[in-house]
Amino acid sequence: MYTVLKTGGKQYYVDQGRFLDVERLVCNKGDTLLDGWSVQPEGDVLPAKIIAVSLGETKSKKVIIFKKKRRHNYRRKRGHRQVLTRVRIEAV
């Protein structure tokens, strides 16, 4: 049996005590949030209560976006850092 958490359009495998960086959530530091589902060995999918505590916001690594068209003197360079929310799984 394993437990899956869905947030921000993504699915995460979770265990008790695990830390996750998920898409930015509208919450304060210390808030309890989220729920998900449990997948049984027989293939059954059941709702599961997942208690996760928000630890605040962080930023991911910088991603460089570079566009270029040859022979046209066209070059654009941009950087992006996604804002993430770090959560700790308290109980499943």
C-alpha positions in Angstrom: 0.0 0.0 0.0 1.2 3.5 -0.8 -0.2 7.0 -0.5 -0.4 9.6 -3.2 -0.8 13.4 -2.7 -2.1 15.5 -5.6 -1.4 19.3 -5.6 -0.5 21.8 -8.2 -1.4 19.4 -11.1 1.2 17.0 -9.9 1.1 13.7 -7.9 3.6 12.9 -5.2 4.4 9.6 -3.4 4.3 10.4 0.4 5.5 8.8 3.6 5.3 10.1 7.2 8.1 12.5 8.0 9.0 13.3 4.4 9.7 16.8 3.2 8.3 18.0 -0.2 8.6 21.1 -2.3 5.3 21.6 -4.1 3.8 24.3 -6.3 3.1 27.5 -4.3 0.1 27.1 -2.0 -1.9 30.0 -0.5 -1.1 29.4 3.2 0.9 30.7 6.2 3.8 29.0 7.8 2.6 26.3 10.2 -0.8 25.7 8.5 -2.1 22.2 8.2 -3.3 21.3 4.7 -3.9 18.7 1.9 -5.5 15.4 1.4 -5.0 12.6 -1.1 -5.7 8.9 -1.7 -4.3 5.5 -0.9 -3.6 2.8 -3.4 -4.1 -0.8 -2.2 -2.1 -3.8 -3.4 -5.3 -5.2 -5.1 -5.5 -2.0 -7.2 -8.2 -0.3 -5.2 -8.0 3.5 -4.8 -9.4 4.8 -1.5 -9.5 8.4 0.0 -6.8 9.0 2.5 -6.3 11.8 5.1 -2.8 13.3 4.8 -1.8 15.9 7.4 0.9 18.1 6.0 2.4 21.2 7.7 3.6 24.2 5.7 7.2 25.2 6.5 7.2 28.4 4.4 8.2 29.3 0.9 11.4 28.7 -1.0 12.7 29.2 -4.6 13.8 26.5 -7.0 17.0 26.6 -9.0 17.2 29.3 -11.7 16.2 28.2 -15.2 17.8 30.2 -18.1 15.6 30.9 -21.1 17.7 31.8 -24.2 16.3 32.6 -27.6 18.3 33.2 -30.7 17.7 33.6 -34.4 20.8 33.1 -36.5 21.9 35.8 -38.8 19.3 38.3 -37.5 21.2 39.7 -34.4 18.3 38.5 -32.2 19.2 37.2 -28.8 17.1 37.3 -25.6 18.2 35.9 -22.2 15.8 35.6 -19.3 16.0 33.8 -16.0 13.2 32.3 -13.9 12.9 30.9 -10.3 9.7 29.2 -9.4 8.3 29.9 -5.9 7.6 26.6 -4.0 6.0 25.8 -0.7 8.0 23.3 1.5 5.7 20.9 3.4 6.4 18.2 5.9 4.1 15.1 6.0 3.1 14.7 9.6 0.7 11.7 9.3 -0.9 9.5 6.7 
